[in-house]
Amino acid sequence: MSVAAYELQADTLSAGAMSEAERERLILEHLPQVRLVARRIHERLPDSVCFDDLLSAGVIGLIQAIDNFDPAQNVRLRTYAEFRIRGAILDSLRETDWAPRLKRRQAREFEAAIARLEQKLGRIPEEEEIAAELSLTVDDYRRKLTEMEGLNIGELEFLRDEDDMPLILKYTASEEDSPEVTLERTELERLIAGCIDRIPKIEKTVLSLYFYEELNLREISEIMGLHLSRISQIKSQAILRLRTAMAKRWPGVS
């Protein structure tokens, strides 16, 4: 029986009624989905993060998705599974604290500096101004941005609401179309778009290629004709700006 067929019959099945054979078949059928999600996340993390660890966490998320799937919610199993797989992987990264605490603290300091300058200047601060606010040379500031590579993607997706739900995952993975969810999703998308519109054009371009076109940094460097390390710096700075802006505009995030 295909996944589609299972989903058509799911309204007559509960997790407890599913046979062990059906459960095992669904797990095996969705394993390629786990590998795909884990690979996409791994590509955006430092080389020190083990891919197999992400894969293992993703498999746990898949099993939880199959065991807890409720067809009454009008969400396809594959969509729900991807949400749980991705969430399990991101949670595993958070629990293992893969990013050194020093980098996390440094990222917060940079965000605070950007926020102070925006309030003082009434506009988006330039790179040189941010470096000066941190009492760094531009070269030192860029070097520290490079060191943050890999930290930002996880931190952005861990931006959470008052229910501890990652905002990006909450609204991009849900297919629920209730008026409340639709309104909140629309508002979040509007805020993100507005924040992105305010950042410098080159940073906006890098974010677009990285998140929406899903290109890696090396591919982006080739397209834009800039050194790989410079693309990394631009991306990190853009994420810091975006986090700073979202934290001010979306209540309850941390």
ABEGO torsion letter per residue (X at the ends): XBAAAAAAAAAABBAAABBAAAAAAAAAAAAAAAAAAAAAAAAABBAABBAAAAAAAAAAAAAAAAAABBAAAGBBAAAAAAAAAAAAAAAAAAAAGABBAAAAAAAAAAAAAAAAAAAAAGBBBBAAAAAAAAGBBAAAAAAAAAAABGAAAAAAAABBBAAGBBAAAAAAABABABAAAAAAAAAAAAAAAAAAAABBAAAAAAAAAAAAAGBBAAAAAAAAGBBAAAAAAAAAAAAAAAAAAAAAABBGBX
